[in-house]
Amino acid sequence: MAGQKEVVKAFEDNISSISMDDRHVLVGLTNGKVGAIYSNNKKEKFVTDVTDIPITAVLADTFDTAGKSLFYAGDQKGYLYVLGEKGDLIHSLKVREGPIFAIQDVEVKKVWVYSDKGRSVVQLEGNELKIKANKNSKFSMDLDATFHQSRDKGDFPLEEFDAKIPARIYGSPRIMLESVGEPISYINTFAYATDSERYRRELVEDSKAPTTLDIVGKGHSRLRSIEMNSPVKQVLNTYIKSKDVRKDALYVLTCDDKITRFKVSELLDDRIPDESLTKTLVYQDDNENADSEDIGDIETFTCRLGMVCFVMRDADEVFAVNDDV
């Protein structure tokens, strides 16, 4: 049975992005503000006005220490903002062309910033953000869902990123799994995703998007293809390097507003048939008026320590579902 959602916090405007660390839930608002609450008692930490356009990606940095937290936000025009412990704006810099859909912390004061054209490597030096490198996406897909290991061959680009971070994207039809250690300690999961308007309009809304999640191993060798009965919108891996929050789980958000959990270790094991995989429905929207040709009402989601948080399209509330793995 799917879990019941509860309201964590309502903000002053619609929410467009979300992130979590061990202590905070961080959100970006469509009015250009960034807000943070404490995850244990839902009390507001700060709300900061950083711009006047939608915040399309946020990151609560997991490498910081208590009392010296860093928070990142990316907006619709490709600007990156970094905020301090109390929500004070430290610096901002234009790093991408177009909306930023995800921000990944890779080491202390260093992040990767993603858009549909690739990623930028950005470092905070002193109190200034500096671009260290720009890298174009290397993958693409055709309108018939054919995958290409070249950006130029397909009808729209696919960005490869580590699926341990939330991403505000329209589709993620393919993931690659790479195990670490023997026996396995954790499994890196890379998503191949798009926030292309063409994908949304011509495939999802025209009922032509693939409804399977293609799973490959190293070298893009095929492992399995799981039928989800609705296009895969976003994925999130919690079987990660950090032992404190590691759980053997891959969460899959589909366009019918269902969040389903699989075991990453089982997905990697090709000896286990698809019908024998552990599959748990964590949440489903009971809206009977939901449109099967729609992109879905869940805008984006994240998970940490058994708390699945998500935001709805055109809504100002953060919702949560408990999921004890």
PEDASUL-V198496 format. One record per helix or strand. SS is the DSSP state (h for helix, s for strand). FROM is the first residue (numbers start at 0). LEN is the number of residues. If there is no record, write none. Layout:
BEGIN
SS FROM LEN
SS FROM LEN
END
This chain:
BEGIN
s 5 5
s 14 6
s 23 6
s 32 6
s 43 6
s 54 6
s 70 5
s 78 5
s 88 6
s 101 6
s 109 6
s 117 8
s 127 9
s 138 3
s 146 2
s 155 7
s 170 10
s 185 9
h 196 8
s 211 5
h 217 3
s 221 6
s 231 6
h 242 3
s 249 5
s 257 5
h 263 5
h 273 3
s 278 6
s 297 7
s 306 6
s 316 6
END
